[in-house]
Amino acid sequence: MHRQRKALQIAAVIIVLSLVCLARSTKLTGKMVAYDLMRHTSKTASGQQNEEVVVLEEAGPKPRYIKVVFSSTGSTQIDQKYFDGTLPLEVDAFRDKSCDEKTPTFVPEVSVEHIAKTYLLTEAFKTKPPGRIKSLECYGAIYKKK
């Protein structure tokens, strides 16, 4: 009985890993609207996993806003030049429904009341923040070594 259970667990892990490997990546391009200040400033230079969470605006007739999670052991996931919101950021990513977000909050300035669970707007979007977003689709960035 114990061997059968272990075999089923191993099979389940193999199936999950296969699905992750076969997941199609998507090329996303957009200007950075805002970023999670808490995750941006709390990164360490050790071997720990660090995350950067940003909201991009994909251009089009009707702008589309997407959340992208960058994750790596380095202390820098995104080049600083993208944080003013004027240059388009291009990233290969996969859809991750587990981190979708309902009605995200954007703030133009940091305050003690608004530091957690909010996104700090970039300079380019402080004067024209996005309207109310009902649902923010999440994507996981695919890390590439430079």
MDTraj code that builds the backbone (N, CA, C; nanometers):
import mdtraj as md
import numpy as np

residues = "MET HIS ARG GLN ARG LYS ALA LEU GLN ILE ALA ALA VAL ILE ILE VAL LEU SER LEU VAL CYS LEU ALA ARG SER THR LYS LEU THR GLY LYS MET VAL ALA TYR ASP LEU MET ARG HIS THR SER LYS THR ALA SER GLY GLN GLN ASN GLU GLU VAL VAL VAL LEU GLU GLU ALA GLY PRO LYS PRO ARG TYR ILE LYS VAL VAL PHE SER SER THR GLY SER THR GLN ILE ASP GLN LYS TYR PHE ASP GLY THR LEU PRO LEU GLU VAL ASP ALA PHE ARG ASP LYS SER CYS ASP GLU LYS THR PRO THR PHE VAL PRO GLU VAL SER VAL GLU HIS ILE ALA LYS THR TYR LEU LEU THR GLU ALA PHE LYS THR LYS PRO PRO GLY ARG ILE LYS SER LEU GLU CYS TYR GLY ALA ILE TYR LYS LYS LYS".split()
xyz = np.array([
    [0.0822, -0.1185, 0.0000],
    [0.0000, 0.0000, 0.0000],
    [0.0877, 0.1264, 0.0000],
    [0.1947, 0.1250, 0.0809],
    [0.2840, 0.2402, 0.0906],
    [0.3551, 0.2637, -0.0431],
    [0.3960, 0.1571, -0.1103],
    [0.4651, 0.1697, -0.2400],
    [0.3717, 0.2258, -0.3467],
    [0.2459, 0.1826, -0.3452],
    [0.1499, 0.2334, -0.4427],
    [0.1256, 0.3836, -0.4219],
    [0.1162, 0.4229, -0.2984],
    [0.0937, 0.5651, -0.2684],
    [0.2129, 0.6485, -0.3133],
    [0.3333, 0.5986, -0.2870],
    [0.4536, 0.6705, -0.3273],
    [0.4621, 0.6779, -0.4800],
    [0.4273, 0.5698, -0.5480],
    [0.4287, 0.5693, -0.6939],
    [0.3277, 0.6693, -0.7507],
    [0.2104, 0.6776, -0.6901],
    [0.1101, 0.7753, -0.7335],
    [0.1583, 0.9187, -0.7113],
    [0.2240, 0.9433, -0.5996],
    [0.2769, 1.0771, -0.5726],
    [0.3830, 1.1156, -0.6751],
    [0.4719, 1.0229, -0.7064],
    [0.5769, 1.0488, -0.8061],
    [0.5139, 1.0741, -0.9427],
    [0.4142, 0.9962, -0.9791],
    [0.3460, 1.0156, -1.1073],
    [0.2788, 1.1523, -1.1128],
    [0.2164, 1.1937, -1.0027],
    [0.1500, 1.3242, -0.9983],
    [0.2518, 1.4373, -1.0153],
    [0.3667, 1.4253, -0.9506],
    [0.4712, 1.5268, -0.9633],
    [0.5214, 1.5338, -1.1068],
    [0.5411, 1.4209, -1.1693],
    [0.5880, 1.4171, -1.3087],
    [0.4856, 1.4835, -1.4008],
    [0.3594, 1.4564, -1.3799],
    [0.2540, 1.5164, -1.4638],
    [0.2516, 1.6676, -1.4457],
    [0.2574, 1.7148, -1.3209],
    [0.2554, 1.8590, -1.2950],
    [0.3762, 1.9264, -1.3581],
    [0.4936, 1.8694, -1.3407],
    [0.6147, 1.9277, -1.4001],
    [0.6082, 1.9265, -1.5520],
    [0.5512, 1.8234, -1.6104],
    [0.5349, 1.8175, -1.7557],
    [0.4430, 1.9281, -1.8055],
    [0.3338, 1.9504, -1.7347],
    [0.2410, 2.0566, -1.7738],
    [0.3065, 2.1934, -1.7650],
    [0.3865, 2.2154, -1.6598],
    [0.4565, 2.3429, -1.6454],
    [0.5555, 2.3624, -1.7598],
    [0.6278, 2.2572, -1.7944],
    [0.7263, 2.2665, -1.9028],
    [0.6591, 2.2906, -2.0374],
    [0.5412, 2.2371, -2.0566],
    [0.4710, 2.2507, -2.1837],
    [0.3885, 2.3789, -2.1926],
    [0.3769, 2.4508, -2.0825],
    [0.2984, 2.5740, -2.0833],
    [0.3568, 2.6715, -2.1850],
    [0.2703, 2.7292, -2.2634],
    [0.3153, 2.8214, -2.3666],
    [0.3484, 2.9560, -2.3059],
    [0.4595, 3.0083, -2.3517],
    [0.4943, 3.1418, -2.3036],
    [0.4330, 3.2453, -2.3969],
    [0.4152, 3.3640, -2.3440],
    [0.3565, 3.4749, -2.4170],
    [0.4539, 3.5910, -2.4103],
    [0.4701, 3.6616, -2.5190],
    [0.5538, 3.7806, -2.5187],
    [0.4654, 3.8995, -2.4821],
    [0.4988, 3.9656, -2.3725],
    [0.4240, 4.0815, -2.3252],
    [0.5092, 4.2065, -2.3425],
    [0.4480, 4.3135, -2.3878],
    [0.5174, 4.4406, -2.4038],
    [0.4271, 4.5515, -2.3522],
    [0.4812, 4.6343, -2.2661],
    [0.4034, 4.7460, -2.2145],
    [0.4867, 4.8365, -2.1270],
    [0.4323, 4.9512, -2.1010],
    [0.4988, 5.0468, -2.0129],
    [0.4597, 5.0176, -1.8691],
    [0.5567, 5.0351, -1.7792],
    [0.5317, 5.0074, -1.6387],
    [0.4457, 5.1184, -1.5789],
    [0.3274, 5.0805, -1.5347],
    [0.2328, 5.1733, -1.4734],
    [0.2671, 5.1918, -1.3262],
    [0.2934, 5.0810, -1.2586],
    [0.3169, 5.0843, -1.1148],
    [0.3931, 4.9591, -1.0738],
    [0.4420, 4.9610, -0.9501],
    [0.5139, 4.8452, -0.8974],
    [0.4871, 4.8311, -0.7485],
    [0.5070, 4.7097, -0.6987],
    [0.4872, 4.6800, -0.5572],
    [0.6108, 4.7287, -0.4825],
    [0.5980, 4.8385, -0.4119],
    [0.7111, 4.9005, -0.3432],
    [0.7693, 4.8092, -0.2357],
    [0.6847, 4.7376, -0.1641],
    [0.7333, 4.6481, -0.0575],
    [0.8270, 4.5416, -0.1141],
    [0.7894, 4.4798, -0.2224],
    [0.8750, 4.3757, -0.2811],
    [0.9978, 4.4369, -0.3482],
    [0.9825, 4.5579, -0.4000],
    [1.0936, 4.6247, -0.4671],
    [1.2052, 4.6601, -0.3681],
    [1.1681, 4.7054, -0.2515],
    [1.2681, 4.7516, -0.1543],
    [1.3145, 4.6439, -0.0569],
    [1.2467, 4.5312, -0.0497],
    [1.2819, 4.4302, 0.0505],
    [1.3686, 4.3172, -0.0049],
    [1.4294, 4.3376, -0.1197],
    [1.5126, 4.2323, -0.1784],
    [1.6479, 4.2249, -0.1086],
    [1.6988, 4.1025, -0.0963],
    [1.8288, 4.0820, -0.0349],
    [1.9274, 4.0315, -0.1394],
    [2.0543, 4.0522, -0.1128],
    [2.1599, 4.0108, -0.2061],
    [2.2104, 3.8705, -0.1748],
    [2.1371, 3.7951, -0.0980],
    [2.1782, 3.6587, -0.0639],
    [2.1250, 3.5616, -0.1687],
    [2.1330, 3.4355, -0.1406],
    [2.0844, 3.3337, -0.2324],
    [1.9351, 3.3115, -0.2248],
    [1.8641, 3.3984, -0.1521],
    [1.7195, 3.3838, -0.1383],
    [1.6476, 3.4267, -0.2656],
    [1.5288, 3.3709, -0.2837],
    [1.4439, 3.4077, -0.3970],
    [1.3875, 3.5472, -0.3737],
    [1.4056, 3.6360, -0.4691],
    [1.3518, 3.7712, -0.4627],
    [1.2470, 3.7880, -0.5707],
    [1.1482, 3.8733, -0.5429],
    [1.0418, 3.8987, -0.6406],
    [1.0261, 4.0469, -0.6664],
    [0.9859, 4.0763, -0.7872],
    [0.9495, 4.2114, -0.8286],
    [0.8135, 4.1975, -0.8932],
    [0.7161, 4.2768, -0.8512],
    [0.5812, 4.2699, -0.9072],
    [0.5482, 4.4050, -0.9683],
    [0.5122, 4.4034, -1.0965],
    [0.4822, 4.5281, -1.1663],
    [0.3502, 4.5156, -1.2406],
    [0.2930, 4.6300, -1.2735],
    [0.1732, 4.6355, -1.3561],
    [0.2127, 4.7049, -1.4850],
    [0.1861, 4.6375, -1.5979],
    [0.2175, 4.6927, -1.7292],
    [0.0900, 4.7345, -1.7999],
    [0.1020, 4.8366, -1.8836],
    [-0.0078, 4.8792, -1.9693],
    [0.0286, 4.8406, -2.1117],
    [-0.0460, 4.7445, -2.1669],
    [-0.0265, 4.7079, -2.3065],
    [-0.1041, 4.8071, -2.3916],
    [-0.0353, 4.8646, -2.4897],
    [-0.0978, 4.9647, -2.5759],
    [-0.2013, 4.8998, -2.6672],
    [-0.2969, 4.9787, -2.7081],
    [-0.4014, 4.9340, -2.7988],
    [-0.5149, 5.0333, -2.7962],
    [-0.6200, 5.0065, -2.8746],
    [-0.7354, 5.0965, -2.8735],
    [-0.7930, 5.1123, -2.7322],
    [-0.7945, 5.0022, -2.6586],
    [-0.8359, 5.0052, -2.5189],
    [-0.7200, 4.9456, -2.4388],
    [-0.6511, 5.0273, -2.3574],
    [-0.5349, 4.9758, -2.2843],
    [-0.5708, 4.8548, -2.1984],
    [-0.4802, 4.7606, -2.1929],
    [-0.4969, 4.6402, -2.1114],
    [-0.3892, 4.6422, -2.0043],
    [-0.4300, 4.6186, -1.8813],
    [-0.3369, 4.6188, -1.7697],
    [-0.3127, 4.4758, -1.7234],
    [-0.1847, 4.4434, -1.7032],
    [-0.1474, 4.3088, -1.6611],
    [-0.0449, 4.3151, -1.5489],
    [-0.0520, 4.2180, -1.4611],
    [0.0420, 4.2059, -1.3502],
    [0.1481, 4.1047, -1.3911],
    [0.2758, 4.1393, -1.3691],
    [0.3851, 4.0487, -1.4031],
    [0.4725, 4.0300, -1.2797],
    [0.4996, 3.9042, -1.2464],
    [0.5829, 3.8705, -1.1316],
    [0.7173, 3.8202, -1.1832],
    [0.8235, 3.8901, -1.1470],
    [0.9596, 3.8500, -1.1802],
    [1.0178, 3.7851, -1.0562],
    [1.0867, 3.6735, -1.0728],
    [1.1390, 3.6021, -0.9586],
    [1.2769, 3.5459, -0.9919],
    [1.3750, 3.5735, -0.9056],
    [1.5095, 3.5185, -0.9243],
    [1.5864, 3.5341, -0.7939],
    [1.7052, 3.4761, -0.7891],
    [1.7874, 3.4877, -0.6686],
    [1.8687, 3.6161, -0.6690],
    [1.8716, 3.6879, -0.7787],
    [1.9439, 3.8146, -0.7837],
    [1.8670, 3.9255, -0.7148],
    [1.9364, 4.0368, -0.6869],
    [1.8690, 4.1485, -0.6217],
    [1.8120, 4.2477, -0.7231],
    [1.8366, 4.2239, -0.8525],
    [1.7813, 4.3101, -0.9568],
    [1.7148, 4.2226, -1.0627],
    [1.5826, 4.2351, -1.0768],
    [1.5104, 4.1591, -1.1772],
    [1.4790, 4.2433, -1.2999],
    [1.4629, 4.3731, -1.2816],
    [1.4250, 4.4632, -1.3905],
    [1.5217, 4.5808, -1.3904],
    [1.5681, 4.6183, -1.5085],
    [1.6578, 4.7325, -1.5221],
    [1.5876, 4.8586, -1.4719],
    [1.6596, 4.9412, -1.3996],
    [1.6037, 5.0618, -1.3374],
    [1.5436, 5.1587, -1.4393],
    [1.5887, 5.1556, -1.5642],
    [1.5399, 5.2503, -1.6650],
    [1.3905, 5.2370, -1.6943],
    [1.3296, 5.1232, -1.6592],
    [1.1868, 5.1019, -1.6851],
    [1.0966, 5.1588, -1.5756],
    [1.1535, 5.1960, -1.4612],
    [1.0732, 5.2378, -1.3475],
    [1.0161, 5.3787, -1.3572],
    [1.0477, 5.4534, -1.4623],
    [0.9829, 5.5847, -1.4767],
    [0.8566, 5.5746, -1.5609],
    [0.8355, 5.4595, -1.6274],
    [0.7116, 5.4351, -1.7009],
    [0.7090, 5.4880, -1.8430],
    [0.8241, 5.5284, -1.8973],
    [0.8250, 5.5838, -2.0331],
    [0.8722, 5.4848, -2.1387],
    [0.9551, 5.3886, -2.1007],
    [1.0069, 5.2904, -2.1963],
    [0.9267, 5.1613, -2.1908],
    [0.8973, 5.1021, -2.3066],
    [0.8252, 4.9742, -2.3039],
    [0.9173, 4.8605, -2.2573],
    [0.8637, 4.7777, -2.1709],
    [0.9333, 4.6608, -2.1184],
    [0.8797, 4.5390, -2.1921],
    [0.9690, 4.4552, -2.2413],
    [0.9287, 4.3338, -2.3123],
    [0.9725, 4.2137, -2.2298],
    [0.8810, 4.1188, -2.2116],
    [0.9100, 4.0028, -2.1281],
    [0.8371, 3.8800, -2.1813],
    [0.9032, 3.7655, -2.1745],
    [0.8385, 3.6378, -2.2023],
    [0.7799, 3.5901, -2.0701],
    [0.6536, 3.5500, -2.0720],
    [0.5874, 3.5123, -1.9479],
    [0.4854, 3.4027, -1.9739],
    [0.4408, 3.3400, -1.8667],
    [0.3343, 3.2403, -1.8751],
    [0.2207, 3.2837, -1.7839],
    [0.1023, 3.2494, -1.8209],
    [-0.0189, 3.2852, -1.7463],
    [-0.0212, 3.2109, -1.6141],
    [-0.0445, 3.2825, -1.5051],
    [-0.0518, 3.2238, -1.3721],
    [-0.1770, 3.2764, -1.3017],
    [-0.2855, 3.2017, -1.3120],
    [-0.4132, 3.2450, -1.2553],
    [-0.4113, 3.2508, -1.1029],
    [-0.3142, 3.1846, -1.0406],
    [-0.3105, 3.1809, -0.8938],
    [-0.2785, 3.3166, -0.8313],
    [-0.2225, 3.4096, -0.9086],
    [-0.1900, 3.5402, -0.8512],
    [-0.2725, 3.6536, -0.9126],
    [-0.3833, 3.6190, -0.9809],
    [-0.4743, 3.7227, -1.0305],
    [-0.5199, 3.8073, -0.9117],
    [-0.5530, 3.9311, -0.9402],
    [-0.5879, 4.0230, -0.8331],
    [-0.7162, 4.0984, -0.8674],
    [-0.8007, 4.1123, -0.7701],
    [-0.9253, 4.1889, -0.7858],
    [-0.9029, 4.3311, -0.7350],
    [-0.9502, 4.4273, -0.8073],
    [-0.9459, 4.5702, -0.7748],
    [-0.8160, 4.6150, -0.7064],
    [-0.7051, 4.6165, -0.7801],
    [-0.5785, 4.6620, -0.7221],
    [-0.5844, 4.8112, -0.6876],
    [-0.5029, 4.8503, -0.5918],
    [-0.4981, 4.9891, -0.5467],
    [-0.3679, 5.0535, -0.5923],
    [-0.3798, 5.1709, -0.6557],
    [-0.2641, 5.2458, -0.7027],
    [-0.2536, 5.3751, -0.6227],
    [-0.1312, 5.4108, -0.5820],
    [-0.1094, 5.5350, -0.5080],
    [0.0033, 5.6146, -0.5730],
    [-0.0077, 5.7481, -0.5723],
    [0.0976, 5.8310, -0.6321],
    [0.2176, 5.8524, -0.5399],
    [0.1960, 5.8373, -0.4096],
    [0.3018, 5.8582, -0.3112],
    [0.2956, 5.7501, -0.2047],
    [0.4096, 5.7271, -0.1428],
    [0.4180, 5.6279, -0.0364],
    [0.3745, 5.6913, 0.0951],
    [0.2918, 5.6185, 0.1683],
    [0.2553, 5.6591, 0.3035],
    [0.2435, 5.5328, 0.3872],
    [0.2512, 5.5481, 0.5165],
    [0.2440, 5.4321, 0.6059],
    [0.1130, 5.3569, 0.5859],
    [0.0039, 5.4298, 0.5639],
    [-0.1265, 5.3655, 0.5461],
    [-0.1357, 5.2896, 0.4141],
    [-0.0614, 5.3328, 0.3144],
    [-0.0743, 5.2752, 0.1805],
    [0.0484, 5.1982, 0.1332],
    [0.1295, 5.1481, 0.2246],
    [0.2504, 5.0791, 0.1796],
    [0.2241, 4.9316, 0.1492],
    [0.1321, 4.8697, 0.2194],
    [0.1038, 4.7278, 0.1973],
    [-0.0139, 4.7116, 0.1009],
    [-0.0037, 4.6136, 0.0154],
    [-0.1094, 4.5769, -0.0798],
    [-0.1491, 4.6913, -0.1729],
    [-0.0516, 4.7729, -0.2086],
    [-0.0761, 4.8807, -0.3040],
    [0.0379, 4.8844, -0.4044],
    [0.0138, 4.9523, -0.5131],
    [0.1155, 4.9708, -0.6163],
    [0.1489, 5.1190, -0.6248],
    [0.2779, 5.1489, -0.6264],
    [0.3233, 5.2863, -0.6402],
    [0.3303, 5.3197, -0.7889],
    [0.2617, 5.4259, -0.8289],
    [0.2604, 5.4669, -0.9691],
    [0.3978, 5.5183, -1.0115],
    [0.4350, 5.4895, -1.1362],
    [0.5584, 5.5443, -1.1911],
    [0.5343, 5.6909, -1.2259],
    [0.6425, 5.7654, -1.2481],
    [0.6310, 5.9091, -1.2778],
    [0.5386, 5.9352, -1.3965],
    [0.5498, 5.8550, -1.5015],
    [0.4697, 5.8768, -1.6224],
    [0.3204, 5.8593, -1.5994],
    [0.2802, 5.7861, -1.4968],
    [0.1383, 5.7573, -1.4748],
    [0.0799, 5.8278, -1.3524],
    [0.1588, 5.9085, -1.2836],
    [0.1062, 5.9788, -1.1660],
    [-0.0018, 6.0793, -1.2033],
    [0.0107, 6.1426, -1.3186],
    [-0.0898, 6.2412, -1.3600],
    [-0.2067, 6.1776, -1.4334],
    [-0.1880, 6.0554, -1.4839],
    [-0.2971, 5.9856, -1.5533],
    [-0.3005, 5.8381, -1.5111],
    [-0.3382, 5.8130, -1.3860],
    [-0.3435, 5.6744, -1.3380],
    [-0.4549, 5.5968, -1.4082],
    [-0.4419, 5.4650, -1.4099],
    [-0.5486, 5.3852, -1.4709],
    [-0.6780, 5.3993, -1.3919],
    [-0.7889, 5.3824, -1.4613],
    [-0.9184, 5.3830, -1.3937],
    [-0.9311, 5.2588, -1.3069],
    [-1.0457, 5.2403, -1.2514],
    [-1.0693, 5.1227, -1.1655],
    [-1.0536, 4.9947, -1.2477],
    [-0.9683, 4.9064, -1.2011],
    [-0.9457, 4.7782, -1.2674],
    [-1.0163, 4.6716, -1.1851],
    [-1.1122, 4.6030, -1.2472],
    [-1.1900, 4.5019, -1.1749],
    [-1.1099, 4.3744, -1.1530],
    [-1.0300, 4.3367, -1.2522],
    [-0.9523, 4.2140, -1.2420],
    [-0.8195, 4.2327, -1.3131],
    [-0.7115, 4.1976, -1.2450],
    [-0.5771, 4.2122, -1.2984],
    [-0.5206, 4.0728, -1.3227],
    [-0.5074, 4.0362, -1.4514],
    [-0.4520, 3.9051, -1.4849],
    [-0.3035, 3.9026, -1.4515],
    [-0.2584, 3.7886, -1.4014],
    [-0.1199, 3.7746, -1.3564],
    [-0.0412, 3.6824, -1.4500],
    [0.0847, 3.7181, -1.4700],
    [0.1773, 3.6395, -1.5505],
    [0.3082, 3.6252, -1.4740],
    [0.3716, 3.5117, -1.4876],
    [0.5034, 3.4887, -1.4295],
    [0.6094, 3.5080, -1.5364],
    [0.7045, 3.5969, -1.5111],
    [0.8100, 3.6229, -1.6086],
    [0.9053, 3.5045, -1.6139],
    [0.9523, 3.4763, -1.7332],
    [1.0494, 3.3684, -1.7523],
    [1.1874, 3.4311, -1.7430],
    [1.2623, 3.3894, -1.6417],
    [1.3944, 3.4466, -1.6160],
    [1.4936, 3.4017, -1.7226],
    [1.5673, 3.4986, -1.7765],
    [1.6717, 3.4678, -1.8742],
    [1.8012, 3.5293, -1.8249],
    [1.9082, 3.4509, -1.8304],
    [2.0387, 3.5048, -1.7916],
    [2.0861, 3.6002, -1.8990],
    [2.1481, 3.7076, -1.8541],
    [2.1970, 3.8090, -1.9485],
    [2.3297, 3.7704, -2.0050],
])
top = md.Topology()
chain = top.add_chain()
for i, resn in enumerate(residues, 1):
    res = top.add_residue(resn, chain, resSeq=i)
    for name in ("N", "CA", "C"):
        top.add_atom(name, md.element.get_by_symbol(name[0]), res)
traj = md.Trajectory(xyz[None], top)
